[in-house]
């Protein structure tokens, strides 16, 4: 269980970084108002909701293991 949660955490962290870099590279000087940037930011925030629970499960399993 801990290994699965850790793998999910690593994958979501890489996705978060890639989406963040993509959002910055595709933004314009006028602001992040394009549809592409809105989608990228939404996906980036969605990965946060995967990163946090998977990190918590990874750490909790380590300490709750009997």
N, CA, C and O of each residue as an XYZ file, in Angstrom:
264
protein
N       0.824     -1.196      0.000
C       0.000      0.000      0.000
C       0.866      1.257      0.000
O       0.592      2.212     -0.727
N       1.899      1.245      0.813
C       2.780      2.412      0.884
C       3.496      2.616     -0.444
O       3.678      3.751     -0.884
N       3.900      1.529     -1.080
C       4.598      1.639     -2.359
C       3.682      2.205     -3.441
O       4.116      3.018     -4.258
N       2.417      1.782     -3.453
C       1.455      2.289     -4.430
C       1.212      3.778     -4.199
O       1.216      4.562     -5.148
N       1.002      4.169     -2.949
C       0.770      5.577     -2.622
C       1.991      6.427     -2.972
O       1.851      7.553     -3.449
N       3.177      5.893     -2.737
C       4.397      6.628     -3.068
C       4.532      6.791     -4.584
O       4.919      7.860     -5.057
N       4.216      5.744     -5.347
C       4.273      5.839     -6.808
C       3.259      6.842     -7.347
O       3.560      7.591     -8.277
N       2.060      6.861     -6.771
C       1.051      7.836     -7.175
C       1.527      9.244     -6.845
O       1.349     10.165     -7.642
N       2.130      9.413     -5.672
C       2.654     10.713     -5.265
C       3.730     11.204     -6.237
O       3.729     12.370     -6.634
N       4.627     10.329     -6.608
C       5.698     10.709     -7.538
C       5.116     11.078     -8.901
O       5.507     12.088     -9.486
N       4.198     10.281     -9.404
C       3.581     10.564    -10.697
C       2.807     11.875    -10.694
O       2.901     12.657    -11.640
N       2.046     12.116     -9.638
C       1.278     13.359     -9.547
C       2.197     14.563     -9.387
O       1.903     15.640     -9.904
N       3.295     14.390     -8.682
C       4.251     15.489     -8.528
C       4.903     15.851     -9.861
O       5.091     17.029    -10.165
N       5.242     14.845    -10.644
C       5.824     15.098    -11.967
C       4.789     15.773    -12.868
O       5.118     16.705    -13.601
N       3.543     15.307    -12.815
C       2.480     15.919    -13.615
C       2.258     17.369    -13.194
O       2.058     18.239    -14.042
N       2.291     17.628    -11.898
C       2.128     18.994    -11.391
C       3.227     19.898    -11.929
O       2.953     21.014    -12.371
N       4.455     19.428    -11.895
C       5.574     20.216    -12.412
C       5.465     20.460    -13.901
O       5.700     21.573    -14.371
N       5.108     19.425    -14.648
C       4.989     19.569    -16.099
C       3.860     20.528    -16.469
O       4.012     21.356    -17.367
N       2.738     20.414    -15.782
C       1.620     21.322    -16.053
C       1.966     22.756    -15.673
O       1.585     23.696    -16.371
N       2.684     22.923    -14.576
C       3.090     24.263    -14.158
C       4.020     24.922    -15.160
O       3.854     26.093    -15.500
N       4.995     24.165    -15.628
C       5.927     24.699    -16.630
C       5.181     24.997    -17.927
O       5.434     26.024    -18.557
N       4.272     24.122    -18.335
C       3.483     24.349    -19.551
C       2.620     25.596    -19.423
O       2.493     26.367    -20.374
N       2.032     25.794    -18.257
C       1.185     26.969    -18.048
C       2.008     28.252    -18.135
O       1.549     29.246    -18.698
N       3.203     28.235    -17.590
C       4.065     29.418    -17.635
C       4.543     29.673    -19.068
O       4.550     30.815    -19.527
N       4.936     28.627    -19.759
C       5.454     28.800    -21.119
C       4.385     29.238    -22.121
O       4.702     29.906    -23.105
N       3.138     28.875    -21.885
C       2.082     29.236    -22.819
C       1.361     30.520    -22.436
O       0.482     30.977    -23.166
N       1.723     31.107    -21.296
C       1.054     32.347    -20.889
C       1.562     33.512    -21.725
O       2.670     33.477    -22.260
N       0.747     34.524    -21.824
C       1.132     35.705    -22.589
C       1.350     36.880    -21.653
O       1.096     36.776    -20.453
N       1.811     37.982    -22.186
C       2.043     39.172    -21.371
C       0.738     39.811    -20.899
O       0.728     40.577    -19.935
N      -0.343     39.495    -21.572
C      -1.642     40.077    -21.227
C      -2.310     39.346    -20.066
O      -3.354     39.783    -19.584
N      -1.745     38.281    -19.627
C      -2.310     37.524    -18.513
C      -2.747     36.139    -18.944
O      -2.878     35.865    -20.137
N      -2.973     35.269    -17.979
C      -3.343     33.876    -18.273
C      -4.833     33.730    -18.560
O      -5.537     33.046    -17.818
N      -5.319     34.355    -19.613
C      -6.747     34.312    -19.908
C      -7.107     33.399    -21.066
O      -8.288     33.267    -21.388
N      -6.143     32.774    -21.694
C      -6.471     31.896    -22.809
C      -7.111     30.609    -22.292
O      -6.923     30.226    -21.137
N      -7.858     29.963    -23.154
C      -8.532     28.718    -22.757
C      -7.526     27.634    -22.390
O      -7.757     26.846    -21.472
N      -6.411     27.601    -23.113
C      -5.380     26.611    -22.819
C      -4.831     26.811    -21.410
O      -4.673     25.842    -20.666
N      -4.543     28.034    -21.042
C      -4.009     28.293    -19.707
C      -5.025     27.992    -18.621
O      -4.665     27.492    -17.556
N      -6.268     28.285    -18.874
C      -7.304     27.978    -17.872
C      -7.379     26.475    -17.653
O      -7.481     26.018    -16.515
N      -7.330     25.704    -18.734
C      -7.358     24.235    -18.615
C      -6.113     23.738    -17.892
O      -6.199     22.867    -17.027
N      -4.948     24.293    -18.247
C      -3.702     23.860    -17.592
C      -3.721     24.155    -16.101
O      -3.296     23.321    -15.302
N      -4.209     25.331    -15.715
C      -4.267     25.666    -14.292
C      -5.269     24.784    -13.551
O      -5.027     24.394    -12.409
N      -6.388     24.470    -14.195
C      -7.356     23.574    -13.563
C      -6.765     22.176    -13.375
O      -6.954     21.555    -12.329
N      -6.052     21.687    -14.385
C      -5.408     20.377    -14.257
C      -4.317     20.404    -13.187
O      -4.134     19.438    -12.446
N      -3.599     21.522    -13.118
C      -2.541     21.647    -12.117
C      -3.121     21.598    -10.706
O      -2.574     20.932     -9.827
N      -4.226     22.302    -10.492
C      -4.847     22.270     -9.170
C      -5.467     20.912     -8.883
O      -5.517     20.490     -7.728
N      -5.940     20.221     -9.915
C      -6.487     18.880     -9.711
C      -5.401     17.916     -9.238
O      -5.666     17.029     -8.427
N      -4.179     18.090     -9.744
C      -3.100     17.210     -9.291
C      -2.767     17.439     -7.817
O      -2.291     16.526     -7.143
N      -3.012     18.642     -7.314
C      -2.786     18.896     -5.889
C      -3.683     18.002     -5.044
O      -3.273     17.516     -3.990
N      -4.920     17.787     -5.519
C      -5.847     16.939     -4.776
C      -5.499     15.461     -4.883
O      -6.085     14.639     -4.178
N      -4.567     15.114     -5.740
C      -4.037     13.751     -5.788
C      -2.755     13.674     -4.967
O      -2.515     12.679     -4.283
N      -1.934     14.715     -5.030
C      -0.663     14.730     -4.320
C      -0.864     14.663     -2.807
O      -0.234     13.852     -2.129
N      -1.724     15.499     -2.290
C      -1.891     15.575     -0.832
C      -2.381     14.268     -0.206
O      -1.765     13.803      0.753
N      -3.466     13.650     -0.704
C      -3.881     12.387     -0.085
C      -2.886     11.251     -0.276
O      -2.710     10.425      0.620
N      -2.232     11.203     -1.436
C      -1.278     10.112     -1.643
C      -0.069     10.275     -0.737
O       0.480      9.283     -0.257
N       0.356     11.513     -0.495
C       1.452     11.741      0.435
C       1.026     11.355      1.851
O       1.777     10.713      2.584
N      -0.183     11.755      2.220
C      -0.687     11.416      3.560
C      -0.799      9.906      3.744
O      -0.449      9.383      4.801
N      -1.286      9.202      2.720
C      -1.388      7.745      2.817
C      -0.014      7.094      2.901
O       0.182      6.130      3.641
N       0.923      7.620      2.148
C       2.265      7.063      2.151
C       2.906      7.198      3.526
O       3.517      6.255      4.029
N       2.766      8.359      4.124
C       3.359      8.594      5.441
C       2.578      7.858      6.529
O       3.171      7.250      7.421
N       1.247      7.914      6.454
C       0.426      7.275      7.488
C       0.626      5.765      7.498
O       0.685      5.162      8.570
N       0.729      5.153      6.344
C       0.906      3.705      6.293
C       2.212      3.295      6.966
O       2.304      2.237      7.587
N       3.210      4.151      6.829
C       4.507      3.861      7.442
C       4.390      3.803      8.964
O       5.012      2.959      9.610
N       3.582      4.713      9.536
C       3.464      4.783     10.997
C       2.342      3.921     11.559
O       2.382      3.548     12.732
N       1.354      3.602     10.754
C       0.237      2.785     11.231
C       0.464      1.290     11.000
O      -0.344      0.462     11.421
N       1.544      0.957     10.345
C       1.861     -0.435     10.067
C       2.124     -1.161     11.381
O       2.896     -0.687     12.215
N       1.485     -2.301     11.560
C       1.635     -3.057     12.819
C       2.592     -4.191     12.667
O       2.834     -4.927     13.623
